[in-house]
């Protein structure tokens, strides 16, 4: 698949086949894509914790507050993206420019993760509704959890994408 095919194919998966495990080689490809993702000053101010089995179930439960994300329980893999400190040059740039490069970098990492998962025939959903404290305890993390990404084989066929038209989204000067 080329990138536009991946972009057209990829969607937030909210129904996983709980009987199908994610093969290690596919997970390795996903993690390598994240490793290669761009970040401010190449600092990669994030850490990924791959959760399977009981850990995945516990993390899934920590994303289900107030009835949210019930589908996460069927995903065989959950990847926790937690925050790490900036490298010195990115920290200086963030302070001088008043820009949160770490959040941008975590978003880029999540985009690479989900794109490669789609290329591997897997579904993903990026979850921001989560219990940071519970997930930190489950994963043994000392820094804030920013996102959890569910990964697995989709149980449903892709939905039609609803997006703004290119004219609504883009302007030229």
C-alpha positions, -999 to +999 in steps of 0.1 A: +000+000+000+012+035-007+006+062+019-027+076+003-041+040+003-032+037+040-048+071+047-079+060+029-080+026+046-072+035+082-100+044+105-107+043+143-115+007+149-142+001+176-148-036+171-120-061+174-118-099+168-108-110+203-099-145+190-070-132+168-037-123+183-014-098+167+017-115+153+050-104+167+064-095+133+035-071+127+039-055+161+077-052+155+070-033+122+046-009+140+072-002+168+099+003+142+077+029+124+073+048+157+111+046+163+116+062+129+090+090+133+102+126+133+103+145+165+117+179+176+155+178+177+151+140+172+144+139+210+116+113+209+101+126+242+079+095+247+080+059+258+058+031+245+046+003+268+031-027+249+004-044+269-010-079+262-030-104+282-039-093+318-020-060+314-040-052+283-072-060+300-063-038+330-053-009+308-084-013+287-105-011+319-086+021+328-099+037+295-136+028+301-146+054+327-182+067+323-190+040+298-164+050+272-142+028+251-159-005+259-145-020+227-110-017+241-116-049+261-115-069+228-082-055+215-054-080+221-028-053+223-028-019+239+001+005+235+005+031+261+023+063+250+037+082+280+056+114+282+094+116+286+115+147+292+125+169+263+161+168+251+178+201+260+175+218+226+138+209+223+132+222+259+148+255+250+129+258+218+096+250+236+103+276+262+114+303+238+086+297+213+059+288+238+051+257+218+044+222+233+066+202+210+063+171+232+025+168+225+031+174+188+058+146+188+035+122+206+008+129+180+032+122+152+043+090+169+007+079+172+001+087+135+031+066+124+019+038+147-016+038+133-005+041+097+019+012+099-008-009+117-031-002+088-004-013+063-001-045+083-039-051+080-046-042+116-071-018+132-063+008+157-080+034+178-063+063+196-077+068+231-073+100+250-101+091+276-080+073+302-072+071+339-036+083+340-030+072+376-043+037+371-024+031+339+008+044+355+004+018+382-003-010+358+026-002+336+051+010+363+054+044+348+065+076+366+056+101+339+022+111+325+003+088+301-009+108+271-025+082+248-034+046+246-037+029+212-057-002+208-044-027+182-060-058+167-078-073+138-110-055+129-143-074+135-162-050+112-159-038+076-146-003+071-171+026+074-174+054+048-151+082+058-167+116+066-142+144+061-143+181+052-139+188+015-104+199+004-118+234-002-130+237+034-097+224+047-071+241+026-064+277+015-036+291-006-020+325-006 
